[in-house]
Every structure is written in structure tokens, then in C-alpha cells.
Amino acid sequence: MTFDTVVADRPLRGVLVGAGFIGRQWAPELLAHPGTRLVGWVDVRPERARSAAGALGRADLPVGASLTALLDAEEPDFIVNCTVPEAHHEVTVTALERGVSVLSEKPMAVTLDEATSMVAAADRARRLFMVNQNRRYMAALAAYRRTVADLGALGMLASEFLMPYKGVEFLSALEHPLLQDMAIHLFDAARAISGADPVSVYCESFRPPWTWYPGACSAMAIFEMTGGLRYTFTGSWSAHGLPTSWTGSWRAAGTRGTALWDGEDAITVGAAPSESLKPAEPEPDPYPERRRYTGLAEGLAEFVTGLRTGGLPQGECHDNLRSLAMVTAALESARTGKRVPI
């Protein structure tokens, strides 16, 4: 992807779109980053944005319900799209068509067709469009990725995500709540950990008899990945007892041995005969003074660096499209009962 950088010698001007939970997590990051300035906040309920801004000491911040009006009035360099997934396409394309770069929450879009049109809009506008997959910035995940890289050629990668999750109303309205909401975190992490991309998938999504979800809240999938790797995913929003971490639990097997990760801190390795392996150590927290949502400060820093230098950040839209394609192909396989090429 080639995009225009911002060369003006001033902080980058940003507008937040969405004042729900995740929008309120992003606001402190824009205020704290020395290279950004929060210049506006849009929400379908402007009073919600006004209240959130006031709580951060920015009662003077321009707010409104109209994205186009605020873009025209404030002329930002970028927006942070914190809206619900169904609104991601409209908000992102509106900004890109006005020459404004976009940092978005996951997923990029609800459908692959929408996502493809968003990527095309970024290309036409020559603007940076990045999806922040916040788990990629976990120090332990990065350490596991380095550990797995030392295993040699991979043959198998497996993740489990099992959680008795309740209380989020929108999940109950989804046909496949696990695949449509949470799975992209695991699928994107599988790409990050292995360095491989998806080729095809067979997936079954189902509803255990004890679940409280109307939809198919559990799933199992087998992905063929580039290089001959097979990645398997097992997950459920309705698993009682012995939950995994929010990042899942992982096992990778390669020519030099096997590496396990509990999704939190513990990485263990077992070497093949005549081999020697050692787990990588997590890097120190670059933001030890912050006690906020994981991966937002790091994602914003990469986005800002990209806007200034032209370097591609993790989650750049062409790359992130492959993670979304894993979700949409798994959903198609679950609905048709067939192996689906990606």
C-alpha cells in the first residue's frame, strides 16, 4: 500500500467517531500521545460524546452527530472509528473520500465485499487505513511469536478459546456469535504467530444444549495455511469450568520441537532429539505508567509513525483483509457444510 504522509510540523489532528465503551478508551490515548491532538468527537448521541469529553477535562471539544460536518469544520488528519461493526463501512469510506486517514477498531467490516470496497477507497484516496488488532501488541504474544519462529518449519498450530461469557446483549442477536465477534482475534493472532496466510477452511459452528445463546455460540475449524501449515481453532462462549485466557491457549509444533502458551504469561517449550530450545522473554512494557486498554497506545504509535514516514503498520488494511477473510470463509463453511477456499 502506498499512501500520502503528513509533513506539516504540528501534532496530527484526530477525530473520534463513537463514544461507547471503546471510544472512551481511545480518547485518553489521543490526549496522551505527544504527536496527536483530539479536535472533535462524533456520536449518534452527541450528549454522550459531550459528557465523555467533559470527564476528560475537554468540555470545550467540538462534538456532534454529523461526521461530515465535523470533518469539514475541523479538517482532521485522521479519525478513529469506534462505531459498531455495522457502521464501519459508511464511517470509514466517508472519511477516506474526504482525504482523511482512518484508524479503526476490529472487525474492518461485516462482510468481505464491504471490506474490499473500503480498501479500494483507501487506495483511491492515497490515505492510510489501519485496523487495530490490539492483541498483537501483547508482550507475551510477541514473545510467543519469537519462540515459534525458532521452531523451524511449522506443521501444526492450534488454539482454544473457551469462556462462559454472558451479559453482552448484541451477541444474542447474532447467528454465529463466536465466529462473528471473537474469532477474528484468534485468527489474526494465528497469522501473526505463524507468519502464514489462509488458503482454505472447513468449519462447523453449533449450539450446545446447555447454552444461553439463541445462536451457534461454539465452533471448530481447520484452516489450511501457506507453507502446508494446518491451524485448528476450537472455541465456545458457553464453556463451563476451566476457562482459557481471553487470548486463548496455544500449541505450535515444528521441525525443532513444540511451544505452548497459556495466553497470559507462561510459555513452555519441548525440543526434538538433539535440539535445544528456550522460550523468548517478553519485552518490557513501553507504557508502564498507563493502566488502560491493552494495545491502544501501541497501535496509535504505529499509526502515527506510518502517517509520518510511510511505513506500513501492523493491521494495514490490505494485510488485515486476510484476517477478516478467515472469518467470512469460516462462516460460509459453517453455513454450507463445505470446505471453502480463501
Phi, psi and omega in degrees: 000134175245130181219159180283138177268168177256118185256350181300138182274077181196164174298148176288135184269123183237145175240131174273138176238110184110123182241029173280202185304308187286329175297323179288340174280326181286327185304312179299331180291319178293328178286330184275331183291127183292344182259007179231155177224123177283117185243000178182161181216127181247139173205150178298337172244092186303330181294332178291317177295320181296318179295317180295320178294319179298323180294339178262009180080019181238054178298340181276356186293131176298129178229162178181173179266345184258115177296315183298320180297319182286325176297317180293322184283321188257343179048060181286163172276333182205161169241159168247115185272103182247024181280175175293153184307324182297339181262354186302317183297308183298315182294314183295313182294321177302315180293313182299320181292343175261013177078025183250127178290162187226129167249119189240149167288158176282161347284162180306315182203175180279324181236159178292327178297315177299315182297318180298320179291329177292318177297318178297322178296321177296320179295315180298320184278348185055048179238150179285130176231116184232140173255125184275101173270090195297333182292339177299338184266003175294130181300322181290322178295318178297323177293320178295321177300318178292323177296314181296324179299337181273358181277353186081200181299129181274143173249325184219141173222133182224142174225146173237136174228108187227119188209134173273082192261128181225166167094000177254108193298320187294335180297327182290344179269355184269146178292320181227076190301325180290310181293321185282338184247302193265330191300329183300330178298315180288319181294317178294321177296323178299319177295316181295318184290318187269335187074011182253159179243158185285146176245315180200169180209144164240128186221141169240128178242133189212170184240106178298151184296338184265000188288156175262001179269138174291331183265180181282099190264004181229153183203153170226137183218146173240117177257132162275131181244166177299151181080008179084002179293143169248127177247125178248141181234130173233128183208157176200141171272358187232039182265110179282133173079143176051055180292153170282178170287172177292345177262359181083184172237149194225149172219130176234136180235127180226189185295333184261354179148200186231146177229131177250148174217132182276003180085359179236269185243329192275117171245126178233150182230152173226123187269150171290162178307136179070008177252160177227128182231151177217131179293142177288149178268139176298144175288154177298150178296121180287347181231061185295339182277350183262137176236061183237191187298132185300132168086357180283314180299318180293318178296318178297319180299317178294321180297313179297316178300319178298316179297330181275326189247341186087359177290145182277122177278162169300142180086002174309143197300322180297321179287316183295336177304328180291325177291317178296324179298329176296320179293309185294324178290321177298319177296318179296319179296317180297325183280330185258341184075018183240156171290132187242126174289150181244000000 
